[in-house]
Amino acid sequence: MHEFVMETKCCTDIANLLLKKGTRLQFNVKPLGRHCEEDWDKESETFLRFLESA
Protein backbone atom coordinates (compact mmCIF):
# COMPACT_ATOMS: atom_id res chain seq x y z
CA MET A 1 0.00 0.00 0.00
CA HIS A 2 1.31 3.46 -0.88
CA GLU A 3 2.60 5.34 2.16
CA PHE A 4 0.23 8.29 1.64
CA VAL A 5 -2.77 5.94 1.55
CA MET A 6 -1.60 4.28 4.76
CA GLU A 7 -1.09 7.64 6.50
CA THR A 8 -4.52 8.83 5.38
CA LYS A 9 -6.15 5.62 6.66
CA CYS A 10 -4.42 6.03 10.04
CA CYS A 11 -5.61 9.63 10.33
CA THR A 12 -9.15 8.64 9.35
CA ASP A 13 -9.21 5.80 11.89
CA ILE A 14 -8.04 8.13 14.67
CA ALA A 15 -10.48 10.87 13.60
CA ASN A 16 -13.39 8.42 13.69
CA LEU A 17 -12.52 7.33 17.22
CA LEU A 18 -12.27 10.95 18.39
CA LEU A 19 -15.50 11.99 16.66
CA LYS A 20 -17.35 9.16 18.42
CA LYS A 21 -16.24 10.79 21.70
CA GLY A 22 -17.56 14.18 20.60
CA THR A 23 -14.18 15.75 19.90
CA ARG A 24 -14.07 18.67 17.48
CA LEU A 25 -11.18 18.12 15.10
CA GLN A 26 -9.56 18.97 11.82
CA PHE A 27 -6.79 16.97 10.25
CA ASN A 28 -4.76 17.85 7.21
CA VAL A 29 -2.64 15.17 5.54
CA LYS A 30 0.05 16.56 3.27
CA PRO A 31 1.74 14.19 0.80
CA LEU A 32 5.48 14.29 1.50
CA GLY A 33 4.86 16.74 4.33
CA ARG A 34 7.46 16.92 7.06
CA HIS A 35 7.19 17.64 10.76
CA CYS A 36 9.31 20.77 10.74
CA GLU A 37 8.93 24.50 11.35
CA GLU A 38 9.03 25.32 7.63
CA ASP A 39 6.06 23.07 6.82
CA TRP A 40 4.12 24.13 9.93
CA ASP A 41 4.56 27.77 8.92
CA LYS A 42 2.87 27.01 5.57
CA GLU A 43 -0.09 25.48 7.44
CA SER A 44 -0.43 27.99 10.27
CA GLU A 45 -3.29 29.91 8.64
CA THR A 46 -5.33 26.70 8.38
CA PHE A 47 -4.93 25.52 11.96
CA LEU A 48 -5.13 28.99 13.51
CA ARG A 49 -8.45 29.63 11.73
CA PHE A 50 -9.69 26.29 13.13
CA LEU A 51 -8.61 27.21 16.67
CA GLU A 52 -10.16 30.66 16.48
CA SER A 53 -13.53 29.19 15.47
CA ALA A 54 -13.70 27.09 18.65
MOPAC internal coordinates of N, CA, C and O (Angstrom, degrees):
PM7 1SCF
backbone

  N    0.0000 0     0.00 0     0.00 0    0    0    0
  C    1.4560 1     0.00 0     0.00 0    1    0    0
  C    1.5296 1   108.13 1     0.00 0    2    1    0
  O    1.2310 1   120.74 1   -42.59 1    3    2    1
  N    1.3181 1   116.18 1   137.41 1    3    2    1
  C    1.4651 1   121.19 1   179.64 1    5    3    2
  C    1.5281 1   109.77 1   -61.57 1    6    5    3
  O    1.2310 1   120.44 1   -37.92 1    7    6    5
  N    1.3025 1   116.76 1   142.08 1    7    6    5
  C    1.4689 1   121.65 1  -175.39 1    9    7    6
  C    1.5318 1   112.31 1   -57.70 1   10    9    7
  O    1.2310 1   119.97 1   139.95 1   11   10    9
  N    1.3398 1   117.66 1   -40.05 1   11   10    9
  C    1.4606 1   120.26 1  -179.91 1   13   11   10
  C    1.5290 1   110.96 1   -64.09 1   14   13   11
  O    1.2310 1   120.39 1   141.03 1   15   14   13
  N    1.3177 1   116.86 1   -38.97 1   15   14   13
  C    1.4685 1   120.68 1   178.48 1   17   15   14
  C    1.5241 1   109.32 1   -64.28 1   18   17   15
  O    1.2310 1   120.33 1   136.91 1   19   18   17
  N    1.3081 1   116.98 1   -43.09 1   19   18   17
  C    1.4691 1   121.70 1   179.47 1   21   19   18
  C    1.5313 1   110.93 1   -63.17 1   22   21   19
  O    1.2310 1   120.31 1   135.99 1   23   22   21
  N    1.3294 1   117.01 1   -44.01 1   23   22   21
  C    1.4677 1   120.76 1   178.90 1   25   23   22
  C    1.5298 1   110.83 1   -63.50 1   26   25   23
  O    1.2310 1   120.64 1   138.13 1   27   26   25
  N    1.3324 1   116.38 1   -41.87 1   27   26   25
  C    1.4600 1   120.54 1   179.59 1   29   27   26
  C    1.5212 1   110.40 1   -64.12 1   30   29   27
  O    1.2310 1   120.13 1   138.18 1   31   30   29
  N    1.3273 1   117.37 1   -41.82 1   31   30   29
  C    1.4707 1   121.08 1   178.30 1   33   31   30
  C    1.5252 1   110.52 1   -62.16 1   34   33   31
  O    1.2310 1   120.06 1   136.98 1   35   34   33
  N    1.3254 1   117.50 1   -43.02 1   35   34   33
  C    1.4720 1   120.79 1   178.88 1   37   35   34
  C    1.5253 1   110.71 1   -61.30 1   38   37   35
  O    1.2310 1   120.46 1   135.14 1   39   38   37
  N    1.3309 1   116.74 1   -44.86 1   39   38   37
  C    1.4667 1   120.14 1   179.26 1   41   39   38
  C    1.5248 1   111.03 1   -63.47 1   42   41   39
  O    1.2310 1   120.33 1   139.01 1   43   42   41
  N    1.3163 1   116.97 1   -40.99 1   43   42   41
  C    1.4601 1   120.99 1   179.39 1   45   43   42
  C    1.5193 1   111.16 1   -65.11 1   46   45   43
  O    1.2310 1   120.18 1   137.57 1   47   46   45
  N    1.3192 1   117.26 1   -42.43 1   47   46   45
  C    1.4688 1   121.08 1   178.08 1   49   47   46
  C    1.5319 1   110.81 1   -60.47 1   50   49   47
  O    1.2310 1   120.52 1   133.73 1   51   50   49
  N    1.3179 1   116.62 1   -46.27 1   51   50   49
  C    1.4715 1   121.08 1   179.32 1   53   51   50
  C    1.5319 1   110.24 1   -64.55 1   54   53   51
  O    1.2310 1   120.57 1   135.99 1   55   54   53
  N    1.3363 1   116.52 1   -44.01 1   55   54   53
  C    1.4682 1   120.32 1  -179.97 1   57   55   54
  C    1.5262 1   110.74 1   -60.08 1   58   57   55
  O    1.2310 1   120.13 1   137.30 1   59   58   57
  N    1.3155 1   117.35 1   -42.70 1   59   58   57
  C    1.4664 1   120.32 1   179.09 1   61   59   58
  C    1.5251 1   111.98 1   -61.80 1   62   61   59
  O    1.2310 1   120.15 1   139.00 1   63   62   61
  N    1.3071 1   117.31 1   -41.00 1   63   62   61
  C    1.4672 1   120.32 1   177.90 1   65   63   62
  C    1.5303 1   110.82 1   -63.86 1   66   65   63
  O    1.2310 1   120.44 1   137.07 1   67   66   65
  N    1.3289 1   116.76 1   -42.93 1   67   66   65
  C    1.4646 1   120.41 1  -179.99 1   69   67   66
  C    1.5279 1   111.76 1   -68.38 1   70   69   67
  O    1.2310 1   120.02 1   139.80 1   71   70   69
  N    1.3201 1   117.58 1   -40.20 1   71   70   69
  C    1.4616 1   120.97 1   179.23 1   73   71   70
  C    1.5314 1   111.56 1   -62.74 1   74   73   71
  O    1.2310 1   120.81 1   143.36 1   75   74   73
  N    1.3310 1   116.07 1   -36.64 1   75   74   73
  C    1.4676 1   120.07 1   177.35 1   77   75   74
  C    1.5301 1   111.34 1   -62.71 1   78   77   75
  O    1.2310 1   120.46 1   155.43 1   79   78   77
  N    1.3336 1   116.73 1   -24.57 1   79   78   77
  C    1.4698 1   121.11 1   178.20 1   81   79   78
  C    1.5263 1   112.01 1   -92.76 1   82   81   79
  O    1.2310 1   120.31 1  -176.28 1   83   82   81
  N    1.3353 1   117.02 1     3.72 1   83   82   81
  C    1.4544 1   120.73 1   177.67 1   85   83   82
  C    1.5209 1   114.90 1    84.40 1   86   85   83
  O    1.2310 1   120.17 1  -163.75 1   87   86   85
  N    1.3100 1   117.28 1    16.25 1   87   86   85
  C    1.4515 1   121.55 1  -179.11 1   89   87   86
  C    1.5291 1   110.42 1   -78.76 1   90   89   87
  O    1.2310 1   120.57 1   -44.68 1   91   90   89
  N    1.3112 1   116.52 1   135.32 1   91   90   89
  C    1.4615 1   121.77 1   174.81 1   93   91   90
  C    1.5251 1   107.02 1   -86.58 1   94   93   91
  O    1.2310 1   120.14 1   -54.50 1   95   94   93
  N    1.3250 1   117.34 1   125.50 1   95   94   93
  C    1.4528 1   118.16 1  -176.25 1   97   95   94
  C    1.5126 1   112.45 1  -147.19 1   98   97   95
  O    1.2310 1   122.07 1   -18.04 1   99   98   97
  N    1.3147 1   113.63 1   161.96 1   99   98   97
  C    1.4547 1   122.47 1   172.61 1  101   99   98
  C    1.5185 1   106.11 1  -143.53 1  102  101   99
  O    1.2310 1   120.33 1   -51.97 1  103  102  101
  N    1.3205 1   116.97 1   128.03 1  103  102  101
  C    1.4547 1   118.07 1   173.65 1  105  103  102
  C    1.5090 1   109.12 1  -123.39 1  106  105  103
  O    1.2310 1   121.11 1   -28.04 1  107  106  105
  N    1.3004 1   115.49 1   151.96 1  107  106  105
  C    1.4511 1   122.34 1  -173.93 1  109  107  106
  C    1.5205 1   107.63 1  -139.49 1  110  109  107
  O    1.2310 1   120.62 1   -75.58 1  111  110  109
  N    1.3222 1   116.42 1   104.42 1  111  110  109
  C    1.4644 1   121.32 1  -179.40 1  113  111  110
  C    1.5202 1   108.47 1   -92.37 1  114  113  111
  O    1.2310 1   120.67 1   -55.04 1  115  114  113
  N    1.3088 1   116.33 1   124.96 1  115  114  113
  C    1.4582 1   121.63 1  -179.27 1  117  115  114
  C    1.5275 1   109.17 1  -112.34 1  118  117  115
  O    1.2310 1   119.79 1   -62.83 1  119  118  117
  N    1.3330 1   118.00 1   117.17 1  119  118  117
  C    1.4706 1   119.37 1   175.69 1  121  119  118
  C    1.5280 1   110.21 1   -56.14 1  122  121  119
  O    1.2310 1   120.80 1   -49.77 1  123  122  121
  N    1.2870 1   116.08 1   130.23 1  123  122  121
  C    1.4685 1   123.89 1  -179.47 1  125  123  122
  C    1.5247 1   113.00 1    61.71 1  126  125  123
  O    1.2310 1   120.40 1  -161.94 1  127  126  125
  N    1.3289 1   116.84 1    18.06 1  127  126  125
  C    1.4548 1   120.29 1   176.33 1  129  127  126
  C    1.5233 1   110.45 1   -68.93 1  130  129  127
  O    1.2310 1   120.85 1   -26.29 1  131  130  129
  N    1.2967 1   115.99 1   153.71 1  131  130  129
  C    1.4681 1   120.85 1  -179.76 1  133  131  130
  C    1.5179 1   108.63 1  -121.61 1  134  133  131
  O    1.2310 1   120.64 1   -22.19 1  135  134  133
  N    1.2948 1   116.38 1   157.81 1  135  134  133
  C    1.4598 1   121.31 1   177.37 1  137  135  134
  C    1.5271 1   106.88 1   -94.55 1  138  137  135
  O    1.2310 1   121.51 1  -100.20 1  139  138  137
  N    1.3400 1   114.72 1    79.80 1  139  138  137
  C    1.4626 1   119.20 1  -178.65 1  141  139  138
  C    1.5269 1   108.64 1  -146.50 1  142  141  139
  O    1.2310 1   120.89 1   -16.18 1  143  142  141
  N    1.3052 1   115.91 1   163.82 1  143  142  141
  C    1.4644 1   121.52 1  -176.61 1  145  143  142
  C    1.5312 1   112.04 1   -58.93 1  146  145  143
  O    1.2310 1   120.29 1   141.39 1  147  146  145
  N    1.3186 1   117.06 1   -38.61 1  147  146  145
  C    1.4629 1   120.52 1  -178.71 1  149  147  146
  C    1.5356 1   111.23 1   -61.20 1  150  149  147
  O    1.2310 1   120.17 1   134.17 1  151  150  149
  N    1.3252 1   117.28 1   -45.83 1  151  150  149
  C    1.4646 1   120.55 1   179.86 1  153  151  150
  C    1.5247 1   111.43 1   -71.38 1  154  153  151
  O    1.2310 1   119.98 1   142.54 1  155  154  153
  N    1.3224 1   117.65 1   -37.46 1  155  154  153
  C    1.4698 1   120.25 1   178.18 1  157  155  154
  C    1.5214 1   110.07 1   -63.91 1  158  157  155
  O    1.2310 1   120.06 1   142.40 1  159  158  157
  N    1.3218 1   117.49 1   -37.60 1  159  158  157
  C    1.4639 1   120.72 1   179.44 1  161  159  158
  C    1.5279 1   110.65 1   -60.75 1  162  161  159
  O    1.2310 1   120.23 1   142.14 1  163  162  161
  N    1.3292 1   117.16 1   -37.86 1  163  162  161
  C    1.4649 1   121.33 1   178.73 1  165  163  162
  C    1.5288 1   111.35 1   -66.38 1  166  165  163
  O    1.2310 1   120.10 1   153.21 1  167  166  165
  N    1.3249 1   117.41 1   -26.79 1  167  166  165
  C    1.4608 1   122.05 1  -176.51 1  169  167  166
  C    1.5230 1   113.72 1   -99.52 1  170  169  167
  O    1.2310 1   119.85 1   176.11 1  171  170  169
  N    1.3246 1   117.90 1    -3.89 1  171  170  169
  C    1.4677 1   119.85 1  -171.90 1  173  171  170
  C    1.5199 1   113.02 1   -59.08 1  174  173  171
  O    1.2310 1   119.46 1   142.77 1  175  174  173
  N    1.3224 1   118.63 1   -37.23 1  175  174  173
  C    1.4661 1   120.19 1   179.71 1  177  175  174
  C    1.5316 1   111.06 1   -61.33 1  178  177  175
  O    1.2310 1   120.44 1   141.00 1  179  178  177
  N    1.3213 1   116.77 1   -39.00 1  179  178  177
  C    1.4658 1   121.19 1  -179.45 1  181  179  178
  C    1.5202 1   111.32 1   -65.43 1  182  181  179
  O    1.2310 1   120.11 1   128.05 1  183  182  181
  N    1.3401 1   117.40 1   -51.95 1  183  182  181
  C    1.4641 1   117.54 1  -175.39 1  185  183  182
  C    1.5232 1   112.64 1   -76.49 1  186  185  183
  O    1.2310 1   119.40 1   152.08 1  187  186  185
  N    1.3258 1   118.75 1   -27.92 1  187  186  185
  C    1.4574 1   119.63 1   177.03 1  189  187  186
  C    1.5268 1   110.75 1   -69.41 1  190  189  187
  O    1.2310 1   120.03 1   141.82 1  191  190  189
  N    1.3267 1   117.54 1   -38.18 1  191  190  189
  C    1.4640 1   121.16 1   176.67 1  193  191  190
  C    1.5383 1   109.28 1   -62.23 1  194  193  191
  O    1.2310 1   120.22 1   139.09 1  195  194  193
  N    1.3261 1   117.19 1   -40.91 1  195  194  193
  C    1.4598 1   121.80 1   177.81 1  197  195  194
  C    1.5289 1   110.68 1   -62.00 1  198  197  195
  O    1.2310 1   120.37 1   134.59 1  199  198  197
  N    1.3232 1   116.90 1   -45.41 1  199  198  197
  C    1.4682 1   120.65 1  -179.40 1  201  199  198
  C    1.5217 1   112.07 1   -66.38 1  202  201  199
  O    1.2310 1   120.42 1   141.85 1  203  202  201
  N    1.3136 1   116.81 1   -38.15 1  203  202  201
  C    1.4651 1   119.91 1   179.69 1  205  203  202
  C    1.5219 1   112.55 1   -67.53 1  206  205  203
  O    1.2310 1   120.12 1   153.75 1  207  206  205
  N    1.3126 1   117.37 1   -26.25 1  207  206  205
  C    1.4757 1   120.20 1  -178.56 1  209  207  206
  C    1.5220 1   112.79 1   -82.01 1  210  209  207
  O    1.2310 1   120.30 1   177.36 1  211  210  209
  N    1.3176 1   117.03 1    -2.64 1  211  210  209
  C    1.4744 1   120.87 1  -177.72 1  213  211  210
  C    1.5208 1   111.62 1   -70.69 1  214  213  211
  O    1.2310 1   120.10 1   180.00 1  215  214  213

